[in-house]
């Protein structure tokens, strides 16, 4: 865990009386001062940066207690010592020059705190396209780009986590708005916290026709198709085994299937999370709209004037017919029902279309079987090499390469790998056979190369 590596007093500056200043200073150092280069910063330069930043803060905001000096020179040294003792900064010497840098674990903490403070938005369409691009890249070239499947699964999990945190953050802001007695403060919370920080950047375009979110169904289809394609899964698993992401081919295949199933499950179940977000947005918009309608205080004088006018009209009686009629303006629409507030219409459910039944052509099945047979025929395995050598050695303990008769293509495939037997299959056959280079060349109609001797190891 991260807390096992952090200093004990790391959060002390963030819980003190000057926590607002300390947090702002750490953010400033991480984003402005230490981000300009990869080399450590000289202590004198860091002290100058602290002095410049603290110049805009009052003594009451900076001081932890009465011992914090008011003199700017002494105060910057006290602030520096405060961060150094807490473990945020690390001081060392390079050629007798004191240099300072962020503690590596503390840097992770301040970066994450900054991200939480900013309330970063996330693009739905961008996340969908990222997963779709990685998934299509992995399935189109499974031997070379199997890592793209892992990236697609990671992006799917990150996107689902963002949706869950988004709904929780919206509910939290909603509770704060409802508890706020001052309507103007509630409006500020709504626009500054809810709209600016937590509303997704392209939320308004989710229901448009050309939003990238429409590719979600393509992700589900692609993941489902790949789960049914044993050849692609095998190729992805072999690539994962070759790149060190699994120890055996069975574990690699299991990992590939788990990633594909997770991607499919996440994007099939997104509607529940999106409906929850839509409900919160609609509920808040209704409450804000209602508050806007009744924000003005009632004008008692205006009410009295309206009541007096109605009484005068009632007393006039038949005399009203002789009054001139009010003209109707052709340049201004009348006020009617279309001007009344209407709540947000709940979006209709997505029409589910059954996936077509896929029937594989017998010719395709025969082609797949032929490819599997060809792959098995050209694959050089330890058992195949052992059978070939034992068949050629017989009762002898060694044989020269020029003495080996290559009868067909199948024997040639194994024969041309014999010279690598000491390193073949990570050297697993080196304990059973030895190979030695000798003078002369092999010319057998299949291969022209330097001659060699294959012999059984002692005790094999």
N, C-alpha and C positions, 0 to 999 in steps of 0.2 A: 504493500500500500504506500501511497505517496507520503502519508503522515509519518511513516517509519523513517523517512529520509529527511524530513524538514526539521530545522532547529526548533527547540522547545519554545523560544520566545518570539517566533516569527510573527505571530498575529498580535503581539503586544502593542506595536504602534497603531494598529487598526482598531484597538479597543480602548485607547487612551482618550484623554480630553481633546487632543489635537488630531483625532482620527481622520477628520475631513481633509485637513492639510496633508497629513502623511499619505493618505490614499491618492490624493491629487499629485503629490510629488513623485510617488512611485510610478504612477501612470506616465507622468511627464518624462521621468528618467528612462523608462522602458521604451516609450514611443518616439522620443525626440533625441535624447542625449546618447543613449547606448545603441541606437539603431543606425547611426551614421557610418559605422565601420565595424570590422571584425576584430580589430586590435583592442586590447584593454585600454581604459581611459586613465590618463594621469590624474593623480589625486588632486593636484592644483586645479585642473580643468573641471573636475567634478565639483569641487568646493565653489568655484565661480558660478557653475550652472545652478547649484543650490541657492546661492546668494541672489542670483537674478530671479529665480522663480519665487523665492520667499519675499521679494521686495513688494509684491502686490498683496501681501497678507498682513493682517494686523498682528500685534504681539499676543493678543488674547487667543487668536485662532491657532497660533504656532506653539504656544507654551503648553507643556504638559503639567508643569507645576510652577511654583514661584522661583525655582532655581534656574529656569531657562533664561539665559542672558538676553538683554535687550539690545546690546551692541551688535550690529550686523555681522562683523567679522567673527566675534565669539559665538554668535547665534548659529551661523552656518556650520561651524565646527561641532556644536552641540547636536545639531540635526544630523550631521554626517555620523557622529558617534552613536546616535540613537538607532539609525538604520544598520550600522555595522554590528552593534551589540545584539540586535534582534536577529541577525542572520540574513538580512536581505542582501547585503553587500559583502564582498570578499576582497580583502586587501592583501597584496603581495608586492614583491620587489622584482624589478627587472633591471639588472645592471645598476643597482643602487638607486633606482628611480621608483618611488611608490606608485603602483598602478592599482586600479579598482575595477571590478566587474561584478555583474549580478551573479548571485549564487544560482547554479543551473536549475535546481529544483524550485527555488523561489521564483525564477523567471517563468516557469510553467504556471505557477499560481497567479502571478500578476497578469499574465496574458489571459488566463481563463476568467479572472475577475473583470478584466476590461471587456471581454466579450459579453459577459453577463450584464455588465453595466450598459453597454451599447444596445443590447437587445437586438441582435442582428436578425434581419429578415431573411427569408429563404424563398427562392423562386420555385413554385410548383412545377412549372413547365421545364425549367432548367434541370431540376432533379430528375424528372422523368426522362428527358433526353439523355442525361448522363448515364442512367441505368440502361436505356435502350441501346445507346452507342456501344457501351462496354459489352453488353450481352451479344449483340450482333457481331462484334469484332471477335469475341471468343468462339462463337459457333461457326463463323466463316473460316477461321484459321485456327483450329483447336491445337495444333501441334506447336505453334509459335506464340500464340497469344492467350494461353490458358489463364494467365494472371488477370486478364480483363474480367473473367468470370468472378474471381475473388473480389475485384474492385466493384463490380456491379452489386454483389451481395452486401459489401460494406456500405455502398451508397444507399441501398434500399433500407438497411437498418438505420442509418443516420437520418434518412428522410422520415421514417416512421417515428423515430425518437423526437424529431423536430415537431411533428404534428401533435404528439402527445404533450410535449412541453408547451406548445402554442396554445392548446385548449386550456391547460392549467393556468398559464399566464393570463389569458383572457378572463377566466373566472375570478382570478385574484384582483384584477383591475376592476371588474364588475362589482365585486364586494366593496372595494374602496370607494367607488362612485356612489353606491347606494348608501354608504355610511356618511357621506359628506353632506353636511347641512347647508353649506354655502353653494348655491347653484352655479355661480361663476367658477368657483374652485372645481366643481364637478365637471364643468365643460373643459377646463384646462386639463384635468386628469384624462378626460376622454380623448382629446385631440393630441396631447403631448405623450401620454403613456400608451393608450390603446392604439390609436391610428398610426402615430409616427414610429412607435417602437415595435409593436407586436403584430400588427396586421401584415399579412404576407404581401410582398411587393406586387405580385400579379394576381391577387385574390379576385379583383373585379373582373378579370378576363377569364376566369375558370369556366364560365358558362358560354363563352363565345365559340364560334364554330371552328376557328383556326388556331386555337390555343394548343401549344405542344402537349398539354395534358391529355389530348385525345389519343396519344400514342400509348396510353396505359394498356389498352386492350392488346396492342402489338407485343408488349412485354409479356403479358400473360400467355398469349399464343406461342411466342418464341420459346419461353421457358417450358411450356407443356410439350411442344414438339421435340425439344432437345431431350426432355426426360424420356420420351419414347424412342429416341434414336440411340441404340446401344453402341453403334460405331463412333458417334461423336463423343459420347460419354467416355468410351474407352480411350479415344485419342486425348481428350482433356485429362483423364487420369494418368495416362502415360507421361504427358507433359508435366503434370504436377509432381509425379514421382521423379522425373528427370531433374526438375528444378528444386527438389528437396523439400516440398511441402507435405510429403507423406513418406512413411517408411516402407509401405507395401502397396502393391497395385490395388488390393481390396480396400485398404483405408483411403486411397486416393479416389477410387470410384465412389465410395461412401460419402466423401467430402464433396465431390462434384454434385452428386444427387441432392445432398442436403442444401447446398447453395442454391441450386435451381428450384427446389421445393420452397425454400424460404422466400425467394424473389417472387415466385408465383403466389404464394400465400399472402404476402404483404400487399401486393398490388390488387389482388382480388378483394381484400378486406378494407381498402381505403375509404369506401363510402361511409362506413360507420364513423370514422374520424372526421371526415369532411362534413357530415351531417351535424356532428356535435359542434364544430367550429361555426357552421352556418347558423345554427340555433342561437349561439351566443351573440354573434354579430347582429342578427335580426332583433334579438331581445334588447340589446343595448341601443340600437338605432331607434326602436320604438320609444324607449324611455327618454332618450335625448330629444327626440322630436316632440314628445308630449311636454317635456320641460320647457322647450323653446316656445311652445304655444302659450304657456301660462307663466312665463317668466316676468312679464310686466305686472306691476301691482295695479289693482283695480282703482280707477279714477272715480271717486265718489261724485265729484262735480259733473263728470261726463254722464254718469248714470242718472243723476238728478235732471240734467238737461234733456236726456232722452225720454225720461218719464214725463217731464213737463210737455214735451212735444207731442207725445202720444195722447196725453189728456186734452191738449188743445185740438188735436185732430178729431178726437171723439166728441168734443163739445161742438165742433163746427157742423157736424151732421150733413144736411143736404147742401150746405154751402160749398162742400168740397167739389161738387160737379162743375161749378163755375170757375174753378182754378185752372190755370194753364197746365197742360201735360208736360212732363219732363222729356226733353228730347233724348233719343237713343243715339249713342255715338257709334259710328261705323268703323272707327279707328281703335277702339278699345273693347276687348271681349267682355261680355257680362260675367259677373261672378256667379258661379254655380257649383254643381256637384263635382265637376272635374278639378276644382281648386281645393277640395277637401283632402286632408292627409289620408293616404291609403297605406296600410302596412305592407311590408315586403312580402311578395308572393313567394311561397315556398317552391323551390325548384322541383319540377316533376322528376320522378324516379327514372333512372336510365333503363331503357328497354333492353331486357336480356334476350340475346339471340343465341339459340343453341349452336354449339360447335358442330360442324359437319363430321359425319363418320368418315374416317380415313381408311380406305382400303388400299393395301399395297399391291401393285401389279406383280403378278408372278415373275415377270421378266426382271423387275427390280429386285425381287427376293433372290432370284438366281444370280443376278449381278453381285449382290451383297455377299452371297455365299461364295462366289468365285473370288471376290476380293479377299475374303477371309482365308480361303484356301491358298491364295497366292501369298498373302502375308505370312501364313504359317510355313509355307514352303521356302521362302527366302530368309526367314528368321534364323539366325545362328544362336543356338542355345547351348549351355554346358553339356546337357545330356547328348545332344546331337554331335558335338565335337568328340566326346568320349567314345561314343559308338563308332565314329569314323576312325579314330586312331586305333582303337582295339581291333577293329576289323582289318586294318592294314598291318598292324604289328603282329597279330597272331600270337605265337609263342616267343617271338624275338623280344629283346629288351630295348632295341632302338631301330630306327629306320631313317634313311636319308630321304630328303624331299624328292630328289630325282628318281628314287626307286618307287615312289607312290604312283600308282596308275589311277588317273582320273577318268572315270567311265562316262559320267554324264554331268549335266549342269548342277544337279543337286550336290554331287560330290565336289564339284569345283567351288561352290559357294562356301563349303567348309574348308576346303584345301587352301584357298587364298587368305584365310584368316589364321592359319597355323603359325605363321611367323610372329603373331602377336599373342601367342598362348601364355606368355609370362605376365602380360598385363591385361589380357582379355577377361571380362567379367570381374573387374577389380582384383585380378590375380588369384581367383579361387581355384584355378587349375594348376597354378605353379607348384603346389605341394604334391601334385600327382605326376606331372610331366615336366621335363626340362627341354629347352631348345638351345642349340648351339649353332653358330655360324661356321661354315666350312668353305673351302675354296671351290671354285667351279660355279656353274649356273644351271638353272632348271629351264629346259625348253621342251615342254610336253604338248604343244599345240593349244594349250589353254592359257599358259602364263610363262613369261620370261623374266626370271628373277634370280638373285644369288641363292645358292644351294644352302641347305641347313640339315640338322639332325634333330629328330624328336626321339627322346628316350624316357623310359619310365623312371620315376624317382625311386630312390632306395626305400624299400619298405612299402611301396604303393601297391 
